[in-house]
């Protein structure tokens, strides 16, 4: 059984989400190994949301929630009660609906933003590395990725949605007269920094310095035709706009780094925060952090969002129908094995009774054809009952008539198709917190 614990900008403070972005990923691998009630877990923690998708062993939902809250709270230096009050618990169809909408950018601060699908993909890859996925979680996340790609390519939601960096620059543009004359300092050299450079150049910025807490400024500057800064305070002093996007777990820019009385815009795209919040108190400094930016997130284009949500709804319905149909697969596999074992025994008897190979071959061919005909209707009926939510009737009938029961789940071949085989890889915008410059 799958459930989801979720907290986002809609129902949790940015301070809590900031702590979860650091601690939750470290707790992910222990969720399964230290718990008797969880078979699998995939944890997604970004600047605007925390998600824990859990595959429960049995149906003890309350114990699974408690174990997850305790582990994540401990890793994030939070009181379990505080975390429990900030998360929603979803089950059944709601889990599928939620993940499909999240991965398609429909639950983001900026509806239609592009970063989240890459973050969802990486959360699955991390779970694979930690050995915490299950066949049900794999299928759920793979279908979410497939749905996200469809929404992006078949709707206008991607045009309606803007990334947080572009929204931050848009807010700053109300104070910037001419980006071509504006001196910009970029703090960070990860993939998200590259996205920021592209957004700056789209607005006409040409005077861009880069500083790296980890010493990669020269390499990054050469790659992107920028000026490398060696001293952070000096670089800030010679800049009109400072943009930070590193994965440092402590603030990189302090109030003392900002000259009092100098008008300057500081855009903090980091989570955890790259800029000490006290910097907002420095005379002349205007601080735009993620919380401020999210308040100004625009209303999406309603038609594009409605179209995208309709696609998500259709994908959820197909996923649910497929899951119900597959619920009878273990029983059908067991039944077919039972029948073919009987068939093989009869063919062996025929070989012992009749020394003529040609005669035995004809008999075997006739028996296999007969078995195929006899199995066709039960196979079709199994899928029909599954789709109708009556799969247990099929399982009970096999047990009552033949004494056949499904094999344990671990013995049934997984129907999961690796993501790489579903579609060619799609390049996503990098997550600012896991691929950005670490100091």
Residue pairs with C-beta under 8 A, 6 or more apart in sequence:
1 55
1 56
1 58
1 59
1 61
1 91
2 53
2 54
2 55
2 56
2 91
2 95
2 136
2 137
2 140
3 53
3 54
3 56
3 61
3 64
3 65
3 89
3 90
3 91
3 95
4 51
4 52
4 53
4 54
4 89
4 90
4 91
4 94
4 95
4 98
4 99
5 50
5 51
5 52
5 54
5 65
5 68
5 69
5 87
5 88
5 89
5 90
6 49
6 50
6 51
6 52
6 87
6 88
6 90
6 98
7 16
7 17
7 20
7 49
7 50
7 83
7 86
7 87
7 88
8 17
8 48
8 49
8 50
8 107
9 17
9 48
9 49
9 109
9 294
10 107
11 86
11 88
12 50
12 86
12 87
13 86
14 290
14 291
14 294
16 78
16 82
16 83
16 86
17 47
17 48
17 49
17 50
17 271
18 47
18 271
18 272
18 273
19 76
19 77
19 78
20 45
20 50
20 72
20 76
20 78
20 83
21 45
21 46
21 47
21 50
21 271
21 272
21 433
22 76
22 249
22 272
23 72
23 74
23 75
23 76
23 77
23 78
24 43
24 45
24 50
24 52
24 72
24 75
24 76
25 43
25 45
25 126
26 75
27 43
27 71
27 72
27 74
27 75
27 76
28 41
28 42
28 43
28 126
28 127
28 130
28 132
29 130
29 131
29 132
30 71
31 38
31 41
31 43
31 52
31 54
31 67
31 68
31 71
31 72
31 132
32 38
32 39
32 40
32 41
32 130
32 131
32 132
34 67
34 71
35 64
35 67
35 71
36 57
37 56
37 57
37 58
37 60
37 63
37 64
37 67
38 54
38 55
38 56
38 57
38 64
38 67
38 68
39 55
39 56
39 57
39 134
40 54
40 55
40 127
40 132
40 133
40 134
40 136
40 137
41 52
41 53
41 54
41 55
41 68
41 127
41 132
41 137
42 52
42 53
42 123
42 124
42 126
42 127
42 132
42 133
42 137
42 141
43 50
43 51
43 52
43 53
43 72
43 123
43 126
43 127
44 50
44 51
44 52
44 53
44 102
44 119
44 120
44 123
45 51
46 115
46 116
46 119
46 271
46 431
46 433
47 164
47 271
47 290
47 432
47 433
48 108
48 109
48 290
48 294
49 102
49 107
50 72
50 87
51 99
51 102
51 123
52 68
52 72
53 95
53 99
53 137
53 140
53 141
54 64
54 68
55 134
55 136
55 137
56 64
61 89
61 91
65 84
65 89
69 80
69 83
69 84
69 87
70 80
72 78
72 83
73 79
73 80
73 82
73 83
74 80
76 83
90 98
93 316
93 320
95 140
96 140
96 316
96 319
96 320
97 312
97 313
97 316
98 107
99 120
99 140
99 141
99 144
100 143
100 144
100 147
100 148
100 312
100 315
100 316
100 319
101 107
101 309
101 312
102 108
102 116
102 120
102 144
103 116
103 117
103 120
103 144
103 145
103 147
103 148
104 117
104 147
104 148
104 151
104 152
104 157
104 308
104 311
104 312
105 111
105 112
105 113
105 114
105 116
105 117
105 148
105 151
105 157
105 158
105 161
106 112
106 151
106 157
106 305
106 308
106 309
106 312
108 116
108 161
109 164
109 293
109 294
109 297
110 161
110 162
110 163
110 164
110 167
110 297
110 298
111 157
111 160
111 161
111 297
111 300
111 305
112 157
112 158
112 159
112 160
112 161
112 162
112 300
112 304
112 305
112 308
113 161
113 162
113 163
113 164
114 152
114 158
114 161
114 163
114 428
114 429
115 163
115 164
115 428
115 429
115 430
115 431
115 432
117 145
117 148
117 149
117 152
117 426
117 428
118 428
118 429
118 430
118 431
119 431
119 434
120 141
120 144
120 145
120 148
121 141
121 145
121 419
121 428
122 431
122 434
123 141
124 133
124 137
124 138
124 141
124 142
124 419
127 133
127 137
135 409
135 414
135 415
135 416
138 414
138 416
139 323
139 415
139 416
140 319
142 416
142 417
142 419
142 422
143 315
143 319
145 419
145 422
146 315
146 422
146 423
147 311
147 312
147 315
149 423
149 426
150 311
150 315
151 157
151 308
151 311
151 312
152 158
154 311
155 304
155 307
155 308
155 311
156 301
156 303
156 304
156 307
157 300
157 301
157 304
157 305
157 307
157 308
159 301
159 304
160 300
160 301
160 304
160 305
161 300
162 170
162 298
163 195
163 199
163 429
164 269
164 290
164 293
164 294
165 192
165 195
165 196
165 199
165 243
165 245
165 269
166 199
167 293
167 296
167 297
167 298
168 243
168 267
168 269
168 288
168 293
169 199
169 200
169 203
169 267
171 288
171 292
171 293
171 296
172 241
172 265
172 267
172 288
173 179
173 203
175 265
175 286
176 182
176 240
176 241
176 265
178 204
179 200
179 203
179 204
179 205
180 204
180 205
180 206
181 207
182 205
182 207
182 240
182 241
183 207
183 209
183 238
183 239
183 240
183 241
184 200
184 205
184 207
184 208
184 209
184 239
184 240
184 241
184 242
184 243
185 208
185 209
185 210
185 211
185 229
185 235
185 236
185 238
185 239
185 241
185 242
185 243
186 193
186 196
186 197
186 200
186 208
186 209
186 210
186 211
186 226
186 243
186 245
187 210
187 211
187 212
187 213
187 232
187 242
187 243
187 244
187 245
187 246
187 252
187 253
187 274
188 196
188 210
188 212
188 244
188 245
188 246
188 270
188 274
188 436
188 437
189 210
189 212
189 214
189 216
189 217
189 219
189 220
189 436
189 437
190 245
190 246
190 247
190 430
190 432
190 435
190 436
190 437
190 438
191 429
191 430
191 435
191 436
192 245
192 269
192 429
192 430
192 431
192 432
192 435
192 436
193 210
193 220
193 245
193 436
193 437
194 224
194 430
195 429
195 430
196 243
196 245
196 269
197 208
197 224
197 226
200 208
200 243
208 226
208 227
209 226
209 227
209 228
209 229
209 235
209 238
209 239
210 217
210 220
210 221
210 224
210 226
210 227
210 228
210 229
211 217
211 228
211 229
211 230
211 232
211 235
212 220
212 437
212 439
213 232
213 246
213 248
213 252
213 437
213 438
213 439
214 437
214 438
214 439
216 437
217 228
217 229
217 230
218 228
220 226
220 228
221 227
221 228
222 228
229 235
232 252
232 253
232 257
233 257
236 242
236 253
236 257
236 258
236 259
236 264
237 259
237 262
239 264
240 263
240 264
240 265
241 264
241 265
241 266
241 267
242 253
242 264
242 265
242 266
242 267
243 266
243 267
243 269
244 252
244 253
244 266
244 267
244 268
244 269
244 270
244 274
244 275
245 269
245 270
245 274
245 432
245 436
245 437
246 252
246 270
246 274
246 436
246 437
246 438
246 439
247 270
247 432
247 433
247 434
247 435
247 436
247 437
247 438
248 270
248 272
248 274
248 437
248 438
248 439
249 272
250 272
251 273
251 274
251 275
251 276
252 270
252 274
252 275
252 439
253 266
253 268
253 274
253 275
253 276
253 279
254 276
254 278
254 279
255 276
255 278
255 279
255 281
255 282
257 279
258 264
258 266
258 279
258 282
258 285
259 282
259 284
260 282
260 283
260 284
261 283
261 284
262 284
262 285
263 284
263 286
264 284
264 285
264 286
265 285
265 286
265 288
266 275
266 279
266 285
266 286
266 287
266 288
267 288
267 293
268 274
268 275
268 287
268 288
268 289
268 290
269 290
269 432
270 432
270 433
270 436
271 290
271 432
271 433
273 289
275 287
275 289
277 287
277 289
279 285
279 287
280 286
280 287
321 387
324 386
324 387
324 388
324 389
324 391
325 383
325 386
325 387
326 386
326 415
327 386
327 391
328 382
328 383
328 385
328 386
328 391
328 394
328 395
329 412
329 415
330 406
330 407
330 409
330 412
331 382
331 391
331 394
331 395
331 398
331 404
331 405
331 406
332 378
332 379
332 382
332 394
333 406
333 407
333 412
333 413
334 398
334 404
334 405
334 406
334 407
335 375
335 378
335 398
335 402
335 404
336 375
336 379
338 402
338 404
339 371
339 374
339 375
340 371
343 367
343 368
343 371
346 367
347 360
347 363
347 364
347 367
350 360
350 363
350 364
350 367
351 360
354 360
354 363
381 394
382 391
382 394
385 391
385 393
385 394
386 394
395 405
395 406
398 404
398 405
399 405
406 412
430 436
